[in-house]
Amino acid sequence: MIIDREKEIQNFTPEEYWSIDGNFKKGRKKFKANFWGVDGKKKKLPNEETVKEVTARLTKKDYDVTKVEQKERKRNPAAPFTTSSMQQEAARKLNFRTGKTMMVAQQLYEGISLGKGGTTGLITYMRTDSKRIADSAKQEVTDFIEETYGKNYAAHSNKKTKKRAKRARCSRSYTTYKCVAYPRGY
């Protein structure tokens, strides 16, 4: 069986294959479509010359959408910020220098005045290299999401986090950044 499979691999001759993807817009809606064929007939695209011919024909055509496939995509959240990752992201997205990033983080840590309610910090301590999220913080966020948006929107376990936690040695370092303010009316 292994010998037969090896012979198949050695006898394999790769074939050139091309595809055409189009970007379309109808009103405000944008979507992508893959080329399937012309005039209701499947058309293979074996080489660049064929692609150029088909593309020339396609630019002069009107289009009908014959099939729509919608797929749900799952996007996992980004890892929590450490001090260095926060600085890198602020530089990349906001063009902030390190000093400005740390100054803004300090202001968020010191918080805002709530009048008679005193001052409340908006993030936890910002100088940390830990990506560990305290169990109490996870529970607070889960409760908030469930109450605000419903149970379907709250994640109840994160396998990656559990695996990392088992491998990681707990240190006395601070936990990662955590938003400590809730939207008004919570």
Backbone bond lengths (Angstrom), bond angles and torsions (degrees), N, CA, C in turn:
res aa  C-N    CA-C-N  psi(-1)  N-CA   C-N-CA  omega(-1)  CA-C   N-CA-C  phi
1 M - - - 1.446 - - 1.532 110.30 -
2 I 1.309 116.72 -45.00 1.463 120.67 179.29 1.521 110.11 -65.44
3 I 1.319 116.63 -38.99 1.466 120.80 179.96 1.524 110.04 -65.34
4 D 1.336 117.18 -42.46 1.468 120.78 178.11 1.523 111.04 -60.78
5 R 1.310 115.56 -42.84 1.477 119.87 -179.94 1.525 110.60 -65.01
6 E 1.317 117.25 -40.28 1.463 121.34 178.78 1.526 110.43 -63.90
7 K 1.343 117.53 -39.70 1.468 121.23 177.36 1.528 110.74 -63.08
8 E 1.341 116.35 -41.28 1.470 120.21 176.91 1.521 110.61 -59.57
9 I 1.311 116.12 -42.79 1.468 120.79 -179.68 1.523 109.93 -63.87
10 Q 1.329 117.73 -44.98 1.465 121.28 -178.75 1.525 111.87 -67.50
11 N 1.325 117.74 -33.04 1.464 121.49 -178.77 1.530 113.36 -85.58
12 F 1.301 116.64 -4.27 1.465 120.48 -178.05 1.523 110.26 -67.64
13 T 1.323 116.04 130.80 1.462 120.38 174.13 1.523 107.77 -116.52
14 P 1.325 116.40 117.91 1.464 119.07 -177.98 1.529 111.33 -66.57
15 E 1.324 114.90 143.65 1.461 121.14 177.34 1.517 109.02 -110.72
16 E 1.317 115.37 139.10 1.456 120.24 176.52 1.527 108.00 -71.41
17 Y 1.311 116.61 136.65 1.454 120.71 -178.62 1.523 108.55 -143.23
18 W 1.304 116.79 135.38 1.459 121.97 179.94 1.522 108.99 -122.37
19 S 1.324 115.49 157.97 1.466 120.39 174.27 1.519 108.46 -139.50
20 I 1.312 115.10 157.37 1.466 121.21 178.25 1.522 107.63 -124.93
21 D 1.308 115.93 127.78 1.461 122.26 175.78 1.518 107.70 -116.17
22 G 1.309 116.50 138.53 1.456 120.70 -179.97 1.510 112.06 -119.39
23 N 1.311 116.00 145.20 1.463 122.39 174.15 1.522 107.51 -105.07
24 F 1.327 116.51 125.94 1.454 121.73 -175.83 1.519 110.50 -123.98
25 K 1.330 114.07 159.40 1.458 119.63 178.56 1.519 108.28 -142.74
26 K 1.326 115.58 129.52 1.469 121.79 175.51 1.518 105.68 -127.44
27 G 1.316 117.25 106.97 1.459 120.56 -174.00 1.520 108.76 65.70
28 R 1.325 116.12 -124.25 1.466 120.34 178.20 1.526 112.67 -92.94
29 K 1.314 116.51 -9.84 1.464 120.10 -176.39 1.523 110.74 -85.39
30 K 1.330 114.71 131.40 1.459 121.40 176.97 1.518 107.83 -114.28
31 F 1.323 116.16 145.33 1.457 119.78 176.41 1.517 109.89 -154.82
32 K 1.326 114.94 161.76 1.460 121.85 177.66 1.519 108.53 -107.52
33 A 1.321 115.29 149.56 1.458 120.20 177.13 1.524 108.80 -139.20
34 N 1.324 115.60 148.10 1.459 121.59 178.12 1.521 108.52 -101.54
35 F 1.316 116.37 141.19 1.458 121.44 176.78 1.519 109.00 -69.62
36 W 1.326 115.82 131.62 1.459 121.43 178.62 1.530 110.72 -114.62
37 G 1.318 115.84 -43.43 1.459 119.57 -178.14 1.517 110.96 -178.53
38 V 1.327 115.52 -175.40 1.463 121.63 -178.48 1.527 108.41 -123.08
39 D 1.324 115.30 136.89 1.468 121.86 177.39 1.529 112.22 54.15
40 G 1.322 116.97 40.56 1.457 121.91 176.55 1.517 115.18 77.69
41 K 1.318 117.73 6.65 1.468 121.00 -179.60 1.525 109.74 -116.52
42 K 1.334 115.25 134.63 1.466 120.97 178.46 1.520 109.32 -61.95
43 K 1.322 116.67 136.59 1.467 120.78 -178.94 1.514 108.96 -130.43
44 K 1.325 116.51 123.87 1.460 121.33 175.88 1.521 108.93 -81.99
45 L 1.318 115.03 151.18 1.459 121.35 179.14 1.534 108.33 -119.91
46 P 1.344 117.18 83.40 1.459 120.00 -172.56 1.525 115.27 -80.52
47 N 1.349 117.45 -18.27 1.471 118.53 -177.30 1.525 110.80 -154.33
48 E 1.311 115.23 171.94 1.467 121.40 -176.37 1.526 111.67 -64.65
49 E 1.316 116.80 -36.30 1.462 120.79 -179.70 1.535 110.93 -60.62
50 T 1.318 116.54 -44.61 1.466 121.34 178.18 1.524 110.54 -63.09
51 V 1.325 116.32 -41.03 1.466 120.78 179.30 1.525 110.14 -61.04
52 K 1.330 117.07 -43.38 1.473 120.44 179.90 1.528 111.10 -64.01
53 E 1.327 116.84 -40.92 1.470 120.61 178.28 1.528 110.84 -62.87
54 V 1.328 115.83 -47.70 1.465 120.66 -178.86 1.523 110.20 -64.44
55 T 1.318 117.00 -43.53 1.464 120.86 -179.75 1.525 110.92 -60.65
56 A 1.334 117.18 -40.29 1.467 120.72 177.63 1.527 110.53 -61.71
57 R 1.330 117.39 -40.70 1.468 121.11 177.81 1.525 111.62 -68.74
58 L 1.325 116.11 -38.74 1.465 120.37 -175.48 1.521 112.80 -67.33
59 T 1.315 117.53 -31.55 1.464 119.48 -177.33 1.521 111.86 -68.31
60 K 1.319 117.84 -17.28 1.462 121.27 -178.49 1.526 112.59 -102.10
61 K 1.316 118.27 8.70 1.464 122.13 -173.54 1.523 112.34 -105.32
62 D 1.338 114.44 155.99 1.456 121.43 165.50 1.520 106.11 -92.77
63 Y 1.316 116.18 156.30 1.461 119.33 -173.67 1.513 111.83 -121.06
64 D 1.322 115.49 146.84 1.456 123.48 172.55 1.521 107.28 -120.54
65 V 1.309 115.62 135.30 1.454 120.11 174.35 1.517 106.79 -85.68
66 T 1.333 116.79 118.75 1.463 121.01 -176.84 1.519 112.77 -104.07
67 K 1.305 117.54 -19.63 1.460 120.67 -178.59 1.527 108.50 -154.16
68 V 1.306 115.41 136.85 1.461 120.71 178.44 1.522 108.30 -123.40
69 E 1.313 116.29 128.02 1.464 121.40 175.56 1.515 107.95 -117.19
70 Q 1.301 115.99 122.44 1.453 120.26 175.32 1.512 107.97 -110.53
71 K 1.319 115.17 132.74 1.453 119.93 179.79 1.517 108.69 -123.97
72 E 1.301 114.06 138.74 1.451 118.78 176.61 1.520 107.62 -84.56
73 R 1.305 115.77 130.43 1.458 120.08 179.16 1.512 109.45 -109.16
74 K 1.293 114.55 137.92 1.452 119.69 177.49 1.523 107.59 -103.93
75 R 1.301 115.26 126.03 1.456 119.70 179.18 1.515 108.08 -120.14
76 N 1.306 115.54 118.57 1.452 119.83 179.12 1.521 109.95 -76.64
77 P 1.311 117.05 148.48 1.461 119.48 179.99 1.523 111.10 -68.02
78 A 1.317 115.05 154.03 1.464 120.53 176.37 1.524 109.00 -68.19
79 A 1.309 115.12 157.20 1.465 119.66 177.73 1.528 109.28 -64.71
80 P 1.319 117.64 151.54 1.465 120.28 177.98 1.529 111.00 -61.32
81 F 1.316 115.56 154.65 1.463 120.16 178.90 1.514 112.02 -71.29
82 T 1.320 114.69 141.54 1.455 121.77 160.95 1.521 104.15 -103.81
83 T 1.313 117.74 175.92 1.465 119.40 179.54 1.524 110.36 -58.36
84 S 1.325 117.28 -48.19 1.463 119.80 -176.54 1.528 112.12 -68.23
85 S 1.340 118.02 -39.63 1.467 118.83 179.91 1.528 111.11 -68.09
86 M 1.344 117.24 -33.28 1.465 120.64 175.99 1.533 109.81 -64.13
87 Q 1.322 116.66 -43.92 1.460 120.61 -179.97 1.528 111.12 -64.78
88 Q 1.319 116.93 -41.77 1.463 120.67 179.36 1.525 111.22 -63.86
89 E 1.322 116.92 -43.56 1.464 120.97 -179.29 1.531 111.06 -67.07
90 A 1.319 116.83 -39.64 1.468 120.42 178.13 1.525 110.39 -65.15
91 A 1.319 117.15 -37.31 1.467 120.24 177.79 1.525 110.36 -68.50
92 R 1.318 116.40 -42.27 1.461 121.03 -177.24 1.521 112.32 -69.25
93 K 1.336 117.15 -46.18 1.465 120.11 -173.85 1.522 114.01 -91.68
94 L 1.331 117.11 -32.79 1.460 120.17 -174.00 1.522 113.32 -113.34
95 N 1.330 115.87 -4.36 1.459 121.77 -177.65 1.536 111.47 60.72
96 F 1.329 116.58 33.59 1.468 122.18 178.64 1.519 109.41 -85.82
97 R 1.320 115.04 143.22 1.460 120.06 170.47 1.519 108.03 -82.04
98 T 1.319 115.67 165.10 1.461 121.21 -177.31 1.522 111.82 -55.74
99 G 1.331 116.52 -45.54 1.465 120.65 -178.24 1.518 112.40 -60.63
100 K 1.324 116.61 -43.14 1.461 120.18 -179.45 1.527 110.45 -66.99
101 T 1.326 116.43 -40.56 1.466 120.33 178.28 1.517 110.66 -58.76
102 M 1.328 116.74 -46.94 1.461 120.50 -177.98 1.531 111.15 -68.43
103 M 1.344 117.48 -33.43 1.462 120.74 177.74 1.540 110.01 -65.18
104 V 1.329 116.71 -44.98 1.466 120.81 178.80 1.527 110.08 -64.74
105 A 1.333 116.89 -42.05 1.465 120.41 178.49 1.528 110.62 -61.87
106 Q 1.329 117.09 -39.58 1.468 120.98 178.22 1.530 110.19 -62.54
107 Q 1.334 116.51 -42.00 1.466 120.35 178.78 1.531 111.03 -64.37
108 L 1.322 117.02 -39.34 1.466 120.12 177.05 1.523 110.73 -65.73
109 Y 1.323 116.41 -36.78 1.466 121.25 178.91 1.531 110.58 -67.29
110 E 1.350 116.07 -43.01 1.468 120.18 179.83 1.518 110.79 -68.73
111 G 1.319 116.91 -30.86 1.454 121.02 171.35 1.506 115.62 92.69
112 I 1.335 113.40 -168.56 1.457 121.78 -178.38 1.516 108.82 -124.29
113 S 1.309 114.07 155.40 1.457 120.03 179.23 1.524 109.31 -81.05
114 L 1.320 115.34 132.73 1.458 120.96 177.48 1.525 110.79 -104.78
115 G 1.322 115.96 21.28 1.464 120.10 -178.44 1.510 110.21 75.88
116 K 1.325 116.07 -123.74 1.465 120.64 -178.91 1.529 112.01 -67.80
117 G 1.335 116.62 -20.68 1.462 120.66 -179.47 1.516 113.18 -76.90
118 G 1.331 117.09 -3.73 1.460 120.63 -179.51 1.518 111.54 87.51
119 T 1.307 115.02 -159.94 1.459 121.48 -178.80 1.523 108.96 -109.02
120 T 1.313 115.15 142.39 1.464 118.44 176.59 1.520 109.91 -129.80
121 G 1.320 116.08 136.40 1.456 121.05 177.05 1.519 110.09 -74.76
122 L 1.321 116.16 151.13 1.459 120.58 -177.66 1.525 112.68 -102.84
123 I 1.336 117.18 -17.81 1.461 121.40 174.25 1.519 108.31 -138.03
124 T 1.321 115.86 163.74 1.457 120.05 174.05 1.524 108.41 -80.72
125 Y 1.309 116.94 -178.11 1.464 122.17 -176.54 1.520 110.84 -52.85
126 M 1.347 116.98 133.02 1.462 120.25 -169.42 1.519 115.03 -94.90
127 R 1.300 118.46 -5.15 1.468 119.25 179.72 1.527 108.67 -101.59
128 T 1.324 115.36 92.83 1.464 120.21 -177.53 1.519 110.61 -149.85
129 D 1.302 115.60 148.69 1.460 121.37 172.97 1.522 110.48 -111.46
130 S 1.316 116.03 7.01 1.461 121.05 -177.64 1.523 110.52 -87.11
131 K 1.319 115.52 141.72 1.466 120.62 172.83 1.521 109.98 -108.04
132 R 1.309 115.77 10.04 1.463 121.73 -178.48 1.528 109.58 -77.58
133 I 1.306 116.12 133.80 1.461 121.56 176.82 1.522 107.10 -109.24
134 A 1.311 115.90 126.92 1.461 120.76 -178.24 1.528 110.06 -61.00
135 D 1.335 116.12 142.42 1.467 120.74 179.23 1.522 111.71 -58.10
136 S 1.337 116.51 -37.33 1.470 119.79 179.74 1.527 110.77 -64.35
137 A 1.338 116.70 -37.62 1.465 120.35 178.52 1.522 110.64 -66.99
138 K 1.326 116.57 -41.57 1.467 120.17 178.04 1.526 110.41 -59.91
139 Q 1.334 115.81 -42.63 1.461 120.04 -178.75 1.525 111.22 -66.49
140 E 1.349 117.12 -41.04 1.472 120.61 178.53 1.521 110.78 -59.91
141 V 1.322 116.30 -45.66 1.461 120.65 -178.33 1.527 110.43 -66.44
142 T 1.323 116.98 -43.16 1.468 120.67 178.14 1.524 110.72 -59.47
143 D 1.336 116.85 -45.62 1.469 120.79 179.06 1.522 111.14 -60.94
144 F 1.333 116.39 -44.09 1.467 120.98 -179.82 1.529 110.66 -61.34
145 I 1.330 117.22 -46.85 1.467 120.93 -178.81 1.522 110.62 -63.81
146 E 1.330 117.09 -43.57 1.467 120.35 179.65 1.521 111.67 -61.99
147 E 1.336 117.10 -43.10 1.466 120.64 -179.09 1.519 111.90 -70.43
148 T 1.324 117.09 -36.81 1.456 120.94 -175.56 1.524 112.77 -83.54
149 Y 1.341 116.95 -44.72 1.460 120.71 -171.69 1.526 114.28 -115.36
150 G 1.316 117.67 -17.10 1.463 121.05 -178.23 1.520 111.87 110.01
151 K 1.330 115.19 160.19 1.468 121.06 -175.38 1.526 113.35 -65.12
152 N 1.325 117.49 -26.36 1.467 120.00 -178.94 1.521 112.79 -63.86
153 Y 1.331 117.31 -22.97 1.456 120.69 -175.36 1.522 113.51 -94.28
154 A 1.294 117.63 -8.21 1.466 120.68 -177.29 1.517 110.24 -96.38
155 A 1.320 115.49 132.30 1.466 120.68 175.45 1.517 107.90 -83.13
156 H 1.318 115.88 132.24 1.460 118.55 -177.41 1.512 113.55 -103.94
157 S 1.302 117.64 -12.44 1.461 119.41 173.11 1.511 108.15 -156.62
158 N 1.308 114.42 148.65 1.448 120.29 177.76 1.517 106.71 -128.53
159 K 1.316 116.74 104.09 1.458 121.19 -174.82 1.521 111.62 -59.62
160 K 1.346 117.41 -39.72 1.460 119.81 179.97 1.518 110.61 -61.62
161 T 1.336 116.36 -43.99 1.456 120.35 -179.56 1.517 110.33 -62.53
162 K 1.332 116.78 -42.73 1.463 119.91 -179.88 1.523 110.86 -63.02
163 K 1.332 116.62 -43.05 1.463 119.75 179.98 1.522 110.62 -64.24
164 R 1.342 116.14 -44.21 1.463 119.77 179.35 1.513 110.90 -61.86
165 A 1.326 115.76 -40.85 1.459 120.07 -177.72 1.521 110.86 -63.16
166 K 1.324 117.33 -36.86 1.459 120.22 179.19 1.523 110.92 -66.90
167 R 1.334 116.62 -37.63 1.461 120.10 -178.06 1.519 112.21 -79.36
168 A 1.316 115.90 -31.01 1.465 119.83 -174.16 1.517 110.96 -75.30
169 R 1.298 114.66 146.05 1.460 119.61 173.15 1.515 106.58 -94.26
170 C 1.299 116.29 126.43 1.456 119.60 -179.99 1.517 108.74 -71.09
171 S 1.304 115.07 132.72 1.456 119.72 176.49 1.518 107.60 -118.29
172 R 1.279 115.84 177.93 1.454 120.03 179.91 1.526 111.17 -87.38
173 S 1.324 117.63 12.36 1.458 119.22 179.69 1.524 109.53 -70.37
174 Y 1.301 114.91 162.40 1.458 120.43 179.36 1.516 109.90 -66.49
175 T 1.324 115.99 153.58 1.459 119.08 173.78 1.519 107.86 -73.70
176 T 1.305 115.82 172.46 1.448 121.04 -176.04 1.529 111.77 -68.13
177 Y 1.333 115.94 177.02 1.460 121.44 178.44 1.507 110.22 -59.15
178 K 1.289 115.51 142.23 1.457 119.80 177.47 1.517 107.52 -144.69
179 C 1.309 116.03 131.73 1.456 120.60 174.00 1.518 107.03 -72.00
180 V 1.313 117.03 127.73 1.458 119.15 -178.35 1.520 112.15 -109.14
181 A 1.319 117.40 3.92 1.462 120.78 178.32 1.523 108.75 -107.89
182 Y 1.308 116.65 142.35 1.458 121.76 176.32 1.520 108.63 -107.57
183 P 1.319 117.18 155.98 1.462 119.22 176.41 1.523 110.81 -58.50
184 R 1.313 115.42 150.67 1.466 120.02 179.86 1.519 110.04 -55.73
185 G 1.315 115.64 142.00 1.449 120.45 177.84 1.512 113.96 89.37
186 Y 1.331 117.35 2.05 1.470 119.29 179.72 1.502 109.34 -73.51
